[in-house]
Each structure stands twice: as structure tokens, then as C-alpha cells.
């Protein structure tokens, strides 16, 4: 019986995930399969291609020349499929259908929740899903066409293939140090003076955790001693307030959720965050997505993002 000679979508998915992570263990975990199963799929793919796709130097994995060629082709295929799907949607359901909105879990969601309610009150034929993700999940959703619009903080060094995407800034945010109000540490604090003991923060791999580690590393400081991790800012602030822990949270969250038990200080140097919509460039041509973004701009023209953060729930 003839052996399978064509490249399957599953094989390409496994290959592209491994090409991005360059780590068999992490990739297998992300895909929900065993490492031997992933290794077998890659070996089978290499046999079909007739060339090694990866090579190792010590414990480090690298893409081979053939692997780089295949990765470029796989990205082109993915772009063609996603563009075709979007074009079909444009012609079949121009102002109807579904909008998938993904929001970074460390971002404040109140304004987006209010806008979704406002938008749905004006559009009976559209459904909207607003879900929270970590940054890896957001990018996978954008790449796989599972998310139409992502709300995330920039800059993000993990972004690849930026030429496929567009970004629209929402607000210039700031990461601020939070501490028990009784300590009266002031409105600004140099990184070298920030207490490093007993923090509550985000798990490794989350955007704020990575950005904070970068800030301390640049200041030649050890990373804070994190005694608890949470995945959404409400949990972090509540735990910090209850038992007197330190942390760092976006100013937008603090504006929307004042707590007299906590005080906030700007880091010196200031840690800026650009909260932005990120989407595939072809998405904005879909009428319902275009309308969603246009009405978002009108929503903010009537009352600014900062004013809506501080406002009582509508």
C-alpha cells in the first residue's frame, strides 16, 4: 500500500508550533499531546520532505534551512486560508455574524464591557464574544483566525509576522507600584528603592510579569519575591489590600477600582504601556468589524476612555 505523501494540516500545525517554540516539551504541552507523539510526527514530516527540519547544538534546538523554507510556506498557506475565509464572510454575511473579541487578562475590561452592551443594543444581527486570554493565547487566536480583535499591551517582543497585523492605540497606560497606604512611600519611587519582598503578581509568561522582570533586570535588581500569583488584576489588588502585599498594576485598573487600603506610585523611570487593538489587516475590511471599530471611536469621542474608567457603571 502506498505511503501518505502529502502534508496534512495536523503535521503543519505541529511543525509551526515547534518552529515557534523550539522546545519539544513546551510544544507538546501546548498541543495537548505527548512528546514522543510530537517527535514521531516531526520525523514523519521530515521523511516526507526528504530533509531535516531541525538540528540541535547542545540542548538548543534550531530550524534548519529546509525548516525555514517550510515555515515561510506554512505562513503563506495560513494567510491564504484566513484571507479566503474572511472574504467569504464579507460576501455572505456583510453586517451579520459573530465578532470574537479577546482581551489580555491583565487589562481593565469595564469600558469594553460597556461598549459591547452599547454596540449590541444597536445591532440585532451580530453576536459578540468577549473572553480573557494570556498573551500567548491571544497571539495563537489571532494567528488561527479564532480572534477578530485583540486588546493587548504593546510593546510585546513575542510578536512575529507584524506585517500581517495592524494596531490601533486605545490609551497610553502606565504600570504603577502598589503598596499598603499606611506605609506612605510617596507618589514616585525609583526601581532601586522598591521593596522586593512579599509580592503578589502574575504567573510566569503573563505580560505584566515579563515586563516587570525586564524593568528590574534593566535596573540590575533581582526580581521581586512573589509569594502568590493571580491571573486577573482584581484578585491581585484584593489580596494585596487584605494582607499588605506589594504588586504592580496598570493605572487604568487603579482608576477604575480605587481602594483606600492601597496607594500607588509611579516607577522611576516610568513604565509605559500602550493598550491597543491588534488585528489582521484584512479583518478591517469585514463590514461588521469595520462598523464595530468605527462605533468604538464614536463611543470614545462622546466620553474619553479615561473618563469612562472613572465613571460609575452605566
C-alpha positions as CSV (number, residue, x, y, z in Angstrom):
1,X,0.0,0.0,0.0
2,X,1.3,3.4,-0.9
3,X,2.5,5.6,2.0
4,X,1.0,9.0,2.6
5,X,3.0,11.6,0.7
6,X,1.0,14.9,1.1
7,X,1.4,17.3,4.0
8,X,-1.5,17.2,6.4
9,X,-2.9,20.2,8.3
10,X,-2.1,18.5,11.6
11,X,1.6,17.9,10.5
12,X,1.9,21.6,9.5
13,X,0.3,22.7,12.8
14,X,2.8,20.6,14.8
15,X,5.7,21.8,12.8
16,X,4.8,25.5,13.0
17,X,4.2,25.3,16.8
18,X,7.6,23.6,17.3
19,X,9.2,26.2,14.9
20,X,7.9,29.0,17.1
21,X,8.8,27.4,20.5
22,X,11.9,25.5,19.5
23,X,11.2,23.3,22.5
24,X,9.7,19.8,22.2
25,X,8.4,19.6,25.8
26,X,6.7,23.0,25.7
27,X,5.2,22.4,22.3
28,X,3.8,19.0,23.2
29,X,2.2,20.5,26.3
30,X,0.7,23.4,24.2
31,X,-0.7,20.9,21.7
32,X,-2.0,18.5,24.4
33,X,0.0,15.5,23.1
34,X,2.9,13.5,24.4
35,X,6.4,14.4,23.5
36,X,7.1,11.0,21.7
37,X,3.9,11.6,19.6
38,X,5.2,15.0,18.6
39,X,8.7,13.6,17.8
40,X,7.1,10.9,15.7
41,X,5.1,13.5,13.7
42,X,8.1,15.6,13.0
43,X,10.2,12.6,11.9
44,X,7.4,11.5,9.6
45,X,7.2,15.0,8.1
46,X,11.0,15.1,7.6
47,X,10.7,11.8,5.8
48,X,8.1,13.2,3.5
49,X,10.1,16.4,2.9
50,X,13.3,14.5,2.4
51,X,15.3,16.8,4.7
52,X,15.9,17.5,8.3
53,X,13.7,20.4,9.6
54,X,15.6,21.0,12.8
55,X,19.0,20.5,14.3
56,X,20.5,20.7,17.8
57,X,23.5,22.3,19.2
58,X,23.9,21.0,22.8
59,X,20.4,21.3,24.3
60,X,19.3,24.2,21.9
61,X,17.0,23.4,19.0
62,X,17.3,25.4,15.7
63,X,15.4,25.5,12.4
64,X,17.4,24.1,9.5
65,X,17.5,25.8,6.1
66,X,14.8,23.4,4.9
67,X,12.8,24.2,8.1
68,X,12.9,27.9,7.4
69,X,11.7,27.3,3.9
70,X,8.8,25.2,5.1
71,X,7.9,27.7,7.8
72,X,7.7,30.5,5.3
73,X,5.4,28.4,3.1
74,X,3.2,27.4,6.0
75,X,2.7,31.1,7.0
76,X,1.8,31.8,3.4
77,X,-0.8,29.0,3.4
78,X,-2.2,30.2,6.7
79,X,-2.6,33.7,5.3
80,X,-4.3,32.5,2.2
81,X,-6.8,30.4,4.1
82,X,-7.6,33.1,6.6
83,X,-8.0,35.7,3.9
84,X,-10.2,33.4,1.9
85,X,-12.4,32.7,4.9
86,X,-12.7,36.4,5.6
87,X,-13.6,37.2,2.0
88,X,-16.4,34.6,2.1
89,X,-17.7,36.1,5.3
90,X,-17.7,39.6,3.7
91,X,-19.9,38.5,0.8
92,X,-22.2,36.0,2.6
93,X,-22.9,38.0,5.8
94,X,-21.7,41.6,5.4
95,X,-23.3,43.0,8.5
96,X,-24.3,39.8,10.3
97,X,-22.4,37.1,12.1
98,X,-20.0,37.0,15.0
99,X,-17.2,39.1,16.4
100,X,-14.6,37.4,18.7
101,X,-13.0,40.0,21.0
102,X,-10.0,38.8,23.0
103,X,-8.8,40.9,25.9
104,X,-5.5,40.5,27.7
105,X,-6.3,39.2,31.2
106,X,-4.2,41.9,32.9
107,X,-6.2,44.7,31.2
108,X,-9.1,46.5,32.7
109,X,-12.3,45.3,31.0
110,X,-15.0,47.7,32.3
111,X,-15.0,50.1,29.3
112,X,-15.1,47.2,26.8
113,X,-17.9,45.5,28.6
114,X,-19.9,48.8,28.4
115,X,-19.2,49.3,24.8
116,X,-20.2,45.7,23.9
117,X,-23.6,46.4,25.6
118,X,-23.9,49.7,23.7
119,X,-23.0,48.0,20.4
120,X,-25.4,45.1,20.8
121,X,-28.2,47.4,21.6
122,X,-27.8,48.9,18.1
123,X,-27.1,45.7,16.1
124,X,-29.6,42.8,16.4
125,X,-27.9,40.6,13.8
126,X,-24.4,40.4,15.4
127,X,-23.2,38.3,18.3
128,X,-20.1,39.3,20.3
129,X,-17.9,37.1,22.5
130,X,-15.5,38.8,24.9
131,X,-13.0,36.5,26.5
132,X,-9.9,36.9,28.6
133,X,-6.6,35.4,27.5
134,X,-2.9,35.5,28.4
135,X,-0.7,37.0,25.6
136,X,0.3,33.6,24.2
137,X,-3.3,32.6,23.8
138,X,-4.1,36.0,22.2
139,X,-1.5,35.6,19.5
140,X,-2.5,32.0,18.8
141,X,-6.1,33.1,18.5
142,X,-5.1,35.9,16.0
143,X,-2.9,33.6,14.0
144,X,-5.5,30.8,13.9
145,X,-8.3,33.3,13.0
146,X,-10.2,32.4,16.2
147,X,-10.0,36.1,17.4
148,X,-11.1,39.0,15.3
149,X,-9.9,41.8,17.5
150,X,-7.3,41.5,20.4
151,X,-6.9,44.1,23.2
152,X,-3.4,43.9,24.5
153,X,-0.5,45.9,25.8
154,X,2.4,46.9,23.5
155,X,5.3,46.7,23.1
156,X,5.5,42.9,23.1
157,X,8.7,41.2,22.0
158,X,6.9,38.0,21.3
159,X,5.1,39.4,18.2
160,X,6.0,37.7,15.0
161,X,4.9,38.4,11.4
162,X,4.0,42.0,12.3
163,X,3.5,42.8,8.6
164,X,0.2,40.8,8.8
165,X,-1.2,42.9,11.5
166,X,-2.4,46.4,12.3
167,X,-2.6,48.1,15.7
168,X,-4.8,50.9,16.9
169,X,-3.9,52.6,20.2
170,X,-6.6,52.8,22.9
171,X,-4.8,54.6,25.7
172,X,-1.3,55.3,26.9
173,X,-1.3,53.4,30.2
174,X,1.3,53.1,32.9
175,X,2.4,50.3,35.2
176,X,2.4,51.5,38.8
177,X,3.8,50.1,42.0
178,X,1.1,49.4,44.7
179,X,1.7,49.2,48.4
180,X,-0.2,49.4,51.7
181,X,-1.4,53.0,52.1
182,X,-0.2,53.1,55.7
183,X,3.4,53.0,54.6
184,X,3.2,56.4,52.8
185,X,6.1,55.7,50.4
186,X,5.2,58.7,48.1
187,X,3.8,59.2,44.6
188,X,7.1,58.1,42.8
189,X,9.7,55.5,43.6
190,X,13.0,54.6,42.0
191,X,13.3,51.0,41.0
192,X,16.3,50.6,43.3
193,X,14.1,51.6,46.3
194,X,11.2,49.3,45.5
195,X,10.7,46.7,48.3
196,X,11.4,43.3,46.8
197,X,9.9,41.1,49.5
198,X,6.3,39.7,49.7
199,X,4.7,40.4,46.3
200,X,1.6,39.2,44.7
201,X,1.8,39.1,40.9
202,X,1.0,37.3,37.6
203,X,2.3,33.8,36.7
204,X,5.4,33.5,34.6
205,X,4.7,34.1,30.9
206,X,2.0,36.7,31.5
207,X,2.7,40.1,30.0
208,X,2.9,42.2,33.2
209,X,5.1,39.6,34.9
210,X,7.5,39.6,31.9
211,X,7.5,43.4,31.7
212,X,8.2,43.8,35.4
213,X,11.0,41.3,35.3
214,X,12.5,43.3,32.4
215,X,12.3,46.5,34.4
216,X,14.1,45.0,37.4
217,X,16.7,43.4,35.2
218,X,17.4,46.7,33.5
219,X,17.9,48.3,36.9
220,X,20.3,45.5,37.9
221,X,17.8,44.3,40.6
222,X,16.7,40.8,41.4
223,X,13.1,40.1,40.5
224,X,10.6,40.6,43.4
225,X,9.9,37.8,45.8
226,X,6.4,36.7,44.7
227,X,4.6,34.7,47.4
228,X,1.3,34.4,45.4
229,X,0.2,34.6,41.8
230,X,-3.2,35.5,40.4
231,X,-4.4,35.8,36.8
232,X,-6.7,38.9,36.9
233,X,-5.9,42.3,38.4
234,X,-9.0,42.3,40.7
235,X,-7.6,39.2,42.5
236,X,-4.1,40.7,42.8
237,X,-5.4,44.0,44.2
238,X,-7.7,42.3,46.7
239,X,-5.0,40.1,48.1
240,X,-2.5,43.0,48.3
241,X,-5.1,45.1,50.2
242,X,-6.1,42.3,52.6
243,X,-2.7,41.2,53.9
244,X,-0.4,44.1,52.9
245,X,1.5,42.7,49.9
246,X,3.3,44.7,47.2
247,X,2.5,44.5,43.4
248,X,2.4,46.4,40.2
249,X,-0.8,47.1,38.2
250,X,-1.9,49.2,35.3
251,X,-3.0,52.7,36.1
252,X,-6.2,52.1,34.1
253,X,-7.2,49.4,36.6
254,X,-6.4,51.5,39.6
255,X,-8.5,54.4,38.2
256,X,-11.5,52.0,37.8
257,X,-11.1,50.3,41.2
258,X,-9.9,52.7,43.9
259,X,-9.2,51.1,47.2
260,X,-8.4,53.2,50.3
261,X,-6.2,50.4,51.7
262,X,-3.7,50.7,48.7
263,X,-1.5,53.5,47.5
264,X,0.2,53.7,44.1
265,X,3.5,55.2,43.0
266,X,4.9,55.7,39.5
267,X,8.2,53.9,38.9
268,X,11.3,56.0,38.1
269,X,11.9,55.5,35.2
270,X,8.3,55.4,34.2
271,X,7.0,52.1,32.8
272,X,4.7,52.9,29.9
273,X,2.1,50.5,28.4
274,X,0.3,51.1,25.2
275,X,-3.2,49.5,25.4
276,X,-4.1,48.7,21.8
277,X,-6.4,46.9,19.5
278,X,-4.4,44.4,17.3
279,X,-6.0,42.6,14.3
280,X,-5.1,41.1,11.0
281,X,-5.1,43.8,8.4
282,X,-7.7,42.1,6.2
283,X,-10.2,42.0,9.1
284,X,-11.0,45.7,9.0
285,X,-12.5,45.1,5.5
286,X,-15.2,42.9,7.0
287,X,-18.2,45.3,7.4
288,X,-19.3,44.2,10.9
289,X,-15.7,44.6,12.2
290,X,-15.3,47.9,10.4
291,X,-18.6,49.1,11.9
292,X,-17.5,47.8,15.4
293,X,-14.3,49.8,15.3
294,X,-16.0,52.9,13.9
295,X,-18.6,52.9,16.6
296,X,-15.9,52.4,19.2
297,X,-14.2,55.6,18.0
298,X,-17.6,57.4,18.3
299,X,-18.1,55.9,21.8
300,X,-14.8,57.4,23.0
301,X,-15.5,60.7,21.2
302,X,-18.6,61.1,23.3
303,X,-16.7,60.4,26.5
304,X,-13.0,59.6,26.7
305,X,-11.6,56.2,27.8
306,X,-10.1,57.7,31.0
307,X,-13.5,59.4,31.9
308,X,-15.3,56.1,31.3
309,X,-12.8,54.3,33.5
310,X,-13.6,56.6,36.5
311,X,-17.4,56.6,35.9
312,X,-19.9,54.6,37.8
313,X,-21.2,51.5,35.9
314,X,-23.8,52.6,33.4
